[in-house]
Amino acid sequence: MARNLQHDMLPRADAEDLARQRYVLALKTHLGRRLRPGNAVIWERAVKPAFERVHGHAPTERGDIADAMYAHPGYQSWSALNRVAQELMWESVGEAVFRESDRMSAEYRRLHDSRPAGGSLDLDEDFEVPKAIRRINIHLQPGGYARDESPDDVIAGAFYEAGGALYSMGQSIGTRESKAQIVQRYLAERYPDFKPGRVLDMACSAGASSVPYALAWPEAEVHAIDVGAGMLRYAHARAEALGARVHFHQRDVASTGFEAGSFDLIVSHNAMHEMSQVTQAAMMRECFRLLAPGGVCVHQDVPLRYEELDEFMRFERGWDLKNNNEPFWEAYATNDPAQMLRDAGFPEAEIHVGYLDQSDGSMKWFIAAARKPG
C-alpha cells in the first residue's frame, strides 16, 4: 500500500496494543462518521430554536453559537468523547513507542551510520524551534513535534507516524495513494513534461511524504526540512530503511538557507495549518526565491476553507482549535494562499488554487500551487 508502509523503524505493536488500537479506531470512526453529522441536527432542531425563543433572533456570531452549543448536553457528550478518543489514540500507540524506544534508537544509529540508501541528516544544535511548536503538543501528541531528549531520540517521529496512521484510518482516508503520490499525479496531468532534478519537502515531519519523491524520481536530489531534531532523526532512518535517498535538514520554512534558484520542485503536505499566516506567507516568498525558472511549488493540506462554510459550520469545523491543540487551525482556514503566492512574485496565470481528489474517492485535498516563469 502507498500509505502506512512497513519498515524497521516502526514501533512493533503486540496483540494487546493492536486490540486497543482497533477499539480506538472503531470509536473515532463512530464519532467522526456517524455521530458528528448529528451536531448539525442538534443545532437546527434544539439549540437554534431555543436561542431564538430567548433572544428573538437566531445567533449570527460564532461566539454565541459556541456558547449555545457547548451548553447542550448532546454536543457536550460528543465533544468530550471526541477529545477522549484523541487521547486514547496516543495512549494506544504510546505503549509500543516507549517499549520499543531503545530498539528504535539503536536502529536509527545503525541506519544513520551505514546510510544504505545514501541519504543524510543535518542537525543544527543552535537551531531555535519556534515557540508555537516548542510549547504546544499539537494534535495532543505526547511531547509534541519538537520532543528531543537525547542524541538518539526518535520518539517524536515514531509517535507521529504510528498515531497518524491510526488517525487517518479513523477519518476513513484511503490507503492506496499517499499525499505525495496525489501531488505527483497532479504534476503529471498539469505539467506532463516536468521532471525535477532537485526537490524540497518543506515541514516534512516524519518523512512519509518525502520518501515517495525519492522513489518516483531516483535520479533526483531530494531534500526535506523540519524544525524538530527527534522528528528528523526518525525521518532520516525511515527513509534509509525504505531505500529512499533523502537529505534531511533542521531548518525553518521561512528562511531555509538554501541557495536561490536551487530547486525545481518544492512541496509541503498538511503543513500550512500548523503555521501562522505570517509564516505561511514567508514560506511562499521562500518558495519563489528558491525555485529555478520554470520550477513549481505545490502546497497540499486539509480541505478547511471558511469562505465555503456558513457560520455554524465554521464553528463546528473549528473544534480542533479549541480542543485539539491546533493554534493555527483558523489562521489556515481563513488564509488567502492565492494572494500570498501573488505577493511572493508568482504571476496570476501561473497560480492554481483548488482541490485534488483521493484516487479512491475517500476525500479531497486542498492545494495551492504555482510555477515560476521560465
C-alpha positions in Angstrom: 0.0 0.0 0.0 1.1 3.5 -0.7 0.3 4.7 2.8 1.3 3.1 6.1 4.4 1.4 4.7 6.1 -1.2 6.9 9.7 -0.7 7.9 12.2 -1.4 10.7 11.7 2.0 12.4 8.1 1.4 13.2 7.3 0.6 16.8 6.2 -3.1 17.0 2.7 -3.4 18.4 1.8 -6.6 20.3 -1.6 -8.2 20.5 -2.7 -6.0 23.4 -1.6 -2.9 21.6 -3.5 -3.9 18.5 -6.6 -4.6 20.4 -6.5 -1.1 21.9 -5.9 0.4 18.5 -8.8 -1.4 17.0 -11.1 -0.1 19.8 -9.8 3.4 19.3 -10.3 3.1 15.5 -13.8 2.0 15.9 -14.6 4.8 18.4 -13.1 7.5 16.3 -14.8 6.2 13.2 -18.2 6.1 15.0 -17.7 9.6 16.4 -16.5 11.2 13.2 -18.6 9.4 10.5 -21.8 8.6 12.3 -22.3 10.9 15.3 -20.6 14.2 14.1 -23.2 14.9 11.5 -25.7 14.9 14.3 -24.2 18.1 15.6 -26.0 20.0 12.8 -29.2 18.3 13.8 -28.8 19.4 17.4 -28.2 22.9 16.1 -31.2 23.1 13.8 -33.8 21.3 16.0 -32.8 22.2 19.5 -30.1 24.9 20.1 -31.1 27.4 17.4 -34.8 27.4 18.2 -34.1 27.7 21.9 -31.8 30.7 21.3 -34.5 32.3 19.1 -37.1 31.9 21.9 -34.9 33.7 24.4 -33.4 36.4 22.2 -36.0 36.9 19.5 -33.5 36.1 16.7 -31.1 33.4 15.6 -27.5 33.6 16.7 -25.3 35.0 14.0 -22.0 35.4 15.8 -19.8 32.3 16.2 -19.2 33.1 19.9 -23.0 33.0 20.5 -23.2 29.7 18.5 -20.4 28.2 20.5 -21.9 29.2 23.9 -25.2 27.8 23.0 -23.8 24.5 21.6 -21.5 23.9 24.5 -24.4 24.3 26.8 -26.3 21.5 25.2 -25.7 18.0 26.7 -25.7 16.3 23.3 -22.9 18.4 21.9 -21.1 18.3 25.3 -21.1 14.5 25.1 -19.8 14.3 21.5 -17.1 16.9 22.2 -15.9 15.2 25.4 -15.9 11.8 23.7 -14.0 13.2 20.7 -11.3 14.6 23.0 -11.1 11.3 24.9 -10.8 9.4 21.6 -7.8 11.5 20.6 -6.1 11.0 23.9 -6.8 7.2 23.7 -5.3 7.2 20.3 -1.9 8.4 21.6 -2.1 6.0 24.6 -2.8 3.1 22.3 0.3 3.7 20.2 2.4 5.1 23.1 2.7 1.7 24.8 4.6 0.3 21.8 6.6 3.6 21.2 8.0 3.7 24.7 8.5 -0.1 24.9 10.4 0.0 21.6 12.3 3.2 22.1 15.7 1.6 22.8 15.4 -0.7 19.8 14.3 2.2 17.5 17.2 4.4 18.8 19.7 1.6 18.1 18.1 1.1 14.6 18.4 4.8 13.9 22.1 4.8 14.9 22.7 1.7 12.7 20.9 3.2 9.7 22.5 6.6 10.2 26.0 5.2 10.4 25.6 2.8 7.4 23.3 5.0 5.2 22.3 2.2 2.9 20.2 4.5 0.7 22.8 7.3 0.5 20.8 9.9 2.3 22.0 12.3 5.0 20.9 14.1 8.2 22.0 17.7 9.0 21.0 18.8 12.5 21.8 22.3 14.0 22.5 22.3 17.7 22.0 26.0 17.8 18.6 25.9 16.0 15.8 27.6 17.9 12.5 25.7 17.5 9.6 28.2 17.0 7.7 28.8 20.3 4.4 27.6 18.9 5.9 24.2 18.1 8.1 24.0 21.1 5.4 24.8 23.7 2.3 23.2 22.4 1.7 19.4 22.0 0.0 19.8 18.6 -2.8 17.2 18.0 -2.2 16.3 21.7 0.9 14.3 20.6 2.8 13.5 23.8 5.9 15.7 24.0 4.9 17.5 20.8 6.6 17.7 17.4 9.9 19.1 18.9 10.4 16.4 21.5 14.1 15.7 21.7 15.6 14.1 24.9 18.8 12.5 23.7 21.2 12.4 20.8 19.4 9.2 19.5 15.9 10.2 20.4 13.3 9.3 17.7 10.2 9.2 19.7 8.6 12.3 18.1 8.7 10.7 14.7 7.6 7.3 15.9 4.5 8.9 17.6 3.8 11.0 14.6 3.8 8.1 12.1 2.1 5.5 14.3 -0.6 7.9 15.6 -1.0 9.5 12.2 -1.8 6.1 10.6 -4.5 5.4 13.2 -5.9 8.9 12.9 -6.2 8.7 9.1 -7.9 5.4 9.2 -10.3 6.9 11.8 -11.0 9.6 9.2 -11.7 6.9 6.6 -8.9 8.3 4.4 -7.9 5.9 1.6 -4.6 4.0 1.9 -3.8 3.2 -1.7 -2.4 6.6 -2.6 -0.2 8.8 -0.5 -0.5 12.6 -0.4 2.8 12.8 -2.3 1.5 10.5 -5.0 -1.6 12.7 -5.3 0.7 15.7 -5.9 2.8 13.6 -8.4 -0.4 12.7 -10.3 -1.3 16.4 -10.3 2.1 17.4 -11.7 1.9 14.7 -14.4 -1.5 15.9 -15.5 -0.7 19.7 -15.4 2.9 19.6 -16.5 3.4 16.3 -18.4 7.0 17.1 -19.4 8.0 18.2 -15.9 10.8 16.1 -14.3 12.5 17.8 -11.4 16.2 17.5 -10.7 16.1 18.9 -7.2 13.1 18.6 -4.8 12.5 20.2 -1.4 9.8 18.9 1.0 9.1 21.7 3.5 7.9 20.8 7.1 8.5 17.1 6.3 7.7 15.8 9.9 8.4 12.1 10.0 9.3 12.0 6.3 6.4 9.9 5.0 5.8 12.4 2.2 9.5 12.9 1.4 10.1 9.3 0.5 7.7 8.9 -2.5 9.6 11.7 -4.3 12.9 9.9 -4.0 11.3 6.6 -5.1 9.5 8.2 -8.0 12.5 10.1 -9.3 15.6 8.1 -8.1 17.9 10.4 -10.2 16.6 13.5 -8.4 18.3 15.1 -5.4 15.6 15.2 -2.7 15.9 17.4 0.4 13.5 17.8 3.3 13.4 20.2 6.2 11.7 20.4 9.6 12.3 22.1 12.9 12.3 19.0 15.3 15.5 17.1 15.7 13.8 13.9 17.0 11.3 14.1 14.1 14.2 14.4 11.6 16.2 11.5 13.1 13.2 9.3 12.7 12.5 10.6 9.1 16.1 10.0 8.1 16.3 6.4 9.4 12.8 5.7 8.0 13.9 6.8 4.5 17.1 4.7 4.7 15.1 1.7 5.8 12.8 2.1 2.8 15.7 2.6 0.4 14.9 6.2 -0.4 17.8 8.7 -0.8 16.7 11.8 1.0 18.8 14.6 2.6 17.1 15.9 5.8 17.9 19.3 7.4 16.9 21.1 10.5 15.7 24.4 9.1 12.8 26.9 9.0 10.5 27.1 6.0 10.6 30.9 6.3 14.4 31.1 5.9 15.9 27.8 4.7 19.4 29.0 4.0 19.5 27.2 0.6 20.8 29.0 -2.5 18.4 31.0 -4.6 17.1 29.2 -7.7 18.4 25.8 -6.5 15.2 23.7 -6.7 12.8 22.6 -9.4 10.0 21.4 -7.2 9.0 22.5 -3.7 6.2 20.8 -1.8 4.6 20.7 1.6 2.0 18.3 2.9 -0.5 19.1 5.7 1.8 21.8 6.9 0.1 25.2 6.3 -2.5 24.5 9.0 0.4 24.2 11.5 1.6 27.8 10.7 0.6 31.3 11.4 -0.4 33.4 8.3 2.8 35.3 8.7 4.8 32.0 8.4 2.6 30.8 5.5 3.3 33.9 3.6 7.0 33.8 4.4 7.1 30.2 3.1 5.5 31.3 -0.2 8.2 34.0 -0.6 10.9 31.5 0.2 9.5 29.2 -2.5 9.7 31.9 -5.1 13.3 32.7 -4.1 14.4 29.0 -4.1 12.7 27.9 -7.3 14.7 27.9 -10.6 12.9 29.4 -13.6 10.1 27.0 -14.6 10.1 25.5 -11.2 6.9 24.5 -9.4 5.7 24.7 -5.8 2.7 22.7 -4.6 1.3 23.0 -1.0 -1.3 20.4 -0.1 -3.4 20.5 3.0 -6.8 19.6 4.6 -9.9 20.9 2.9 -10.8 23.5 5.5 -11.9 26.7 3.8 -14.1 29.0 5.9 -15.2 31.1 2.9 -17.1 27.9 1.7 -18.9 27.4 5.1 -21.8 29.1 6.9 -21.2 30.5 10.4 -22.4 27.3 12.1 -20.1 25.0 10.1 -17.2 27.4 10.8 -17.9 26.8 14.5 -18.3 23.1 14.0 -15.2 22.6 11.9 -13.2 24.8 14.4 -13.5 22.2 17.1 -9.7 21.3 16.8 -8.7 24.9 17.5 -10.4 24.8 20.9 -10.0 21.1 21.8 -7.1 19.5 19.9 -4.2 21.9 20.3 -4.4 23.3 16.8 -3.5 27.0 17.4 -3.3 27.9 13.7 -6.4 26.0 12.5 -8.4 29.2 11.9 -5.4 31.0 10.6 -5.2 28.4 7.8 -9.0 28.2 7.3 -9.1 32.0 6.7 -5.9 32.5 4.7 -5.6 33.6 1.1 -2.9 31.4 -0.4 -3.5 32.8 -3.9 -2.8 36.3 -2.7 0.3 35.0 -0.8 1.6 33.5 -4.0 1.0 36.7 -5.9 2.7 38.7 -3.2 5.6 36.3 -3.3 6.1 37.1 -7.0 4.3 34.4 -8.9 2.2 35.7 -11.8 -1.6 35.2 -11.7 -1.6 33.0 -14.8 0.8 30.5 -13.1 -1.2 30.2 -9.8 -3.7 27.3 -9.2 -5.7 27.0 -6.0 -8.2 24.2 -5.8 -8.8 20.6 -4.8 -7.4 17.2 -5.6 -9.4 14.0 -5.2 -8.0 10.9 -3.5 -8.0 8.3 -6.2 -10.4 6.0 -4.3 -12.8 8.9 -3.7 -12.4 8.8 0.0 -11.8 12.6 0.3 -10.4 15.6 -1.5 -7.4 17.7 -0.6 -6.8 21.4 -0.9 -3.8 22.6 -2.9 -2.1 26.0 -3.5 0.3 25.7 -6.4 2.3 28.0 -8.7 5.0 27.9 -11.4 7.9 30.4 -11.5 8.2 32.0 -15.0 11.0 30.4 -17.0 
